[in-house]
């Protein structure tokens, strides 16, 4: 029986899309569909259509009270571990790979039960709690950012982000009407949606086209303008990226995909919960390396839009190239299952 790999990913596109991209890379290296398994939740599964691999959905407990919540729900978590182990037992899983979040500790324990090598991918410059806890079991931790914090340094290998390589670096046209893309992550953002509304009511709105991903659960007023188009959700971001000249969004790990594509971005870090720490640090990294600009208010946003727009018109836009981790990570997985 062939050795196999199982990916663990949940929730948002930032955690699930890297798995999708790595699966495509593994297939190009010659890995058979039947040798790839995925454990995810219902939210994550919608990003994994048409991959033709074995996908199992498992709702994993997520605590809203930090570590205390996990302690009080330990039997629920152990139940999930037992169910997943039953699914994977006898499948000759030799590599368990997680992209983090609350499923990471489950993946780590399952890897020990299956006696499989355990790998982590950390998308942010400040590692999340799930990956930090799980790192003790990891053979290696692949990082999107250099100098990743809050995790075991001795196990880190900086590869760059895992991105959609079907897209190529964008050649932004210096003439014509520019298009601004607003997106608040795969779940949407009320803060960014409010900025869109303010932008469309501003004096400069007629100078730009606007593409807006609102988020499925976000209620926004109906806007009827010729230069405005909205989507509640896009499973495939290809057309969105191809049609924008400036991106306004969050500072999650996915912000490095825009950097890879050479799209100038304005980032508005999420300000609440544990996510705020890594988004603030991600934003600082992007700004220091000229991949983007951090803003804290609508007035700052307008100023940065104007500044970037002038750079585009004068052919003075200089987005550095960024290394990506797709091939490096996929080759390492491939070597362990062959």
N, C-alpha and C positions, 0 to 999 in steps of 0.2 A: 504493500500500500504506500502511495506517495505521501511524503510529508506535506503538511498543510499549514496555512496561516489563518489566524482569526483576528479580525479587527474589532475593537470595541469603541463605539462612538455614539454620542447622544446629543439631542437638543438642536442647537443652532447650526446654521451653515458653516460657521467658523470652525466647528469641531467635526462636521460630517464631510464637507467637501474635500478636505485633504485626503480622507480615506478613498473617496471616489477617484481622485486624481492618482493616488498610489496604486489602486487596483488596475487602472488603465495602463500604468507604467509596467506593472508586473505581467500583465497580459502580453504587452509588447516584447517583454523578455522571454516569453514562452510559457508562462504559468497557465495551467489549465483552469477553466472555470470551476471545476469540481474541487480544486485544491484551495479555494478561497471561501472563507466564512466571514459573516459580519453579524455582530450582536449590536442592536441599536434599539431606540425607542420609537414610538409612532411618529413623533415630530421629525426625528432624523431620517426615517425611512423614505420620506417624500423626496429626498435629494438623491436617492440611490436607484431610481428607476432604470430599467433597461441594461443593467450590468450583467444579468444572467449568471449570478453567483448565489450561493446559499445565504439568505438573509433571515435572521430570526429576531423578532421584536420582543423585547422584555422591558416592562416598565420598572425602572430602578428608583428606589426611594431617594428623594432629594430633601435635605433638611433646610428649613427656613430659620432654624435656631442654632446654626453652627454645629460644632462638635457635640453639643448636648443632645441635639435632635437625633444624631446618628446613634448615640449611646442608648437612648430610650427606644430606638427602633431597630436595635441590633438583630432581633429575630427575623424581622422583615428582610433585612439585608442578607442574612444568612440563607433565608429561603430562596432569594434570587440567585445567590451563588450556587446553591444546590441544584436549582433548575437548569442553570446555564451549564454547569458541569455535566449533568446528565445528557444534555444535547450534544456536547462536544466529546464526551468520553467515547473512545473507540474510533475516533476520526483521525487519529495520528496527528494532532495539532502540535507542531514543533515550535511555532512562533506565535506569541500573543502580542498584539500591538494596540496601543490606545492613544487617542488624541486628547485625552484629558477629561476634565469636568468630573462630575460626581460618579461616573462609571469607572474611573481609573482604579480606585481601591478594589473594586469587584474584579476587574481585569487582572490585577496583580495577584489576588488570592487564587483565582481560577488558573492562572499560569503555574502557580506552585502545585496545585492539585494535579494538573496535567503534565507536570514536569517539563514545561515548555520554556523557551527563552522569552524574556519579557522586555519589550521596547516601548519607550514613551516618545511622543512628539509634543513639544511645548511651543505653542504659537506666540506667546507673549513674552515680553522682556522680564516680567515679574511672574513667576510660576504660580499657578493656582494651587489651592489647598489639596485638591484631589491628586494632582501630579506630585506635589511635595511629599504627601504621605506615601504614595506608591513607589517613589523613587528608590526606596531602600531595596526593593525587589528587582529593580531594572538592571539589565545588562548594559544598556546605553540609553541616553536621553538626547534625542535630536532636537536642536533648537533653531527657531526661525530668526531670532535676534542674537547678535553678539552680546557677550557679557550678561547672560541671563541670570537673574537673581532669585533668591528664595528657594534654592534647590541644590542638591549635591553637585558641587563643581567638578569632582573627579570623574563623574559619569557623563559629562556634557560633551556633545559633538555638534559644533555649529555647522549647519548645512545650508541655512537660508530657508525660506518658506516653501511649502508645497502648494503649487499654483496650477491653474488650468493652462497647460502648455499648448492647447489648440489655438490659443490667442497669441498674437505676436505684438511686439512693442508698437505702440500707436504712433503714427505720423500725424501730428495735430496740424490742421490746416490754419494758416495765419490769416486767411481771408474768409469772408462770409460771416454769417451769424453764429456765434458760439452757443454751445449747449451745455447747461449745467445739470449734472445729475445729483439729486438729493436721495440719500438712502440712510436709514437708521438701523442697519443690520437686518438679519433675516426676520426678526420679530417686529421691526418697525420702531420708531421713536417719536413720542409725543413732542419732545423738545424740537427735534428737527422738523417735524410736520408743522409746528408753529412757526419756525423760521421760514418755511416755504410760503406759508400764508402771508407773513410779513413781507417777504421778497416780492410776491405777486401784487402786493398793494403799494409797493415802493415806486419811485419815479423811474428807476432803471429797468423795471421788469420787461418793458417792450424791446430792450436792446438784446435780449437773450431768449433762447428756447430753454424750456425746463422739462426734464424727465424726473419723475418722482415715484419712488417706491414707498408706499405708505405703511405697509405692514397689515397683515390680515385682520387683526383684531382692533385696528385703530379706526375710529370714526372721525372722518374729516368732512368739512362742508364740500358740496359739489362745486367745482370750479370750471367755468366754461370760458376758456381763453384759447385762441388759436395757437399760441406758442407754448401751451402747457399740455402735458400728457402724464397720466398717473397709472400705476399698477399697484394692486395690493400685495402681490408677491410674484417673483420671477424665479422659476426653478433653474433656468439657464441664464446666466448673467452676460453671455457673450454679446448679444445685440445691444444691451445696455452700455457696456464698455465701449463698443464700437462707435456708438453714437454720441458720446459725451466728450467734451473738451476739458471740463473742470469737474471734479468730484467733491461733494460735500457729504461727509459721513462721520461715523464713529472712529475711534482709534483702537479697534480690536486687532487681532492678528491678521484678519483679512485685509487690513490697510496696506500690507506689503504686496498684495496682488496688484493694486493700483500702481504701486511703486515699480513693480516688475514691468507693467505695461507702459510706464512713462507718462501716466496721467497725473497732472498736478492736482493735489488734494488739499482741502481745508478740513481739518478734523476738529470735532467737538467731543472731547472725552466724556464718557458717562461719569456722572458725579456721585453715584450712590453705591453702597455696599462694597464688597471685596473687589468687584470689577473696576471700581474707580482707580485703585492703586495701579493696576497694570495698564489701564488705558492712559492715565496721565504720563506714565513712564514711556509707553509706546509713542505717544504724541511728541514728547520731548526728543526721542530718538529720531523720529521722522523729520522734525524741524532742524535738528542739528546736522543732519545729513542731506538737507535740501530736497527731501522727498515730499514735504508738505508743510502746512502752516497750522498751528493751533490757534483757535479763537475761543473767547469766553462770552461773547455778546453778539447781538445782531449787527450792531454798528461795526464791530471788528470784522464780521463776516462780509459786509458790503465793501469795506475797504480792501480786504484780501481778494475778493472777486474782481474788483477794479484793477488791482495791482497785477494779478495773474493775467487778466484779459489784455492789458497793455503789453505784457511780456510776450504773449502769443502773437499779437498783431505785429510786434517789432522783431519777430523771430529770435527773441532773446530768452527763450525757455530752455533751461538746462536741467533735466532730471537725470541724475546719475543712474548707471545700470546696476542691477542688483543680482547677486547669485541666488539660485534656487536649489532646493534640496531634493526634487523629485527623483532624479536618477540615482543619486548617492544612497538615499534611503531604500529605494526599491531594489537596488543591486544587493544591498546588505541582507534584506529579507530573502531575496531570491537565493542567495548563497546558502542560507540556513535551511531552506526547504528543498534543496537539490543536492 
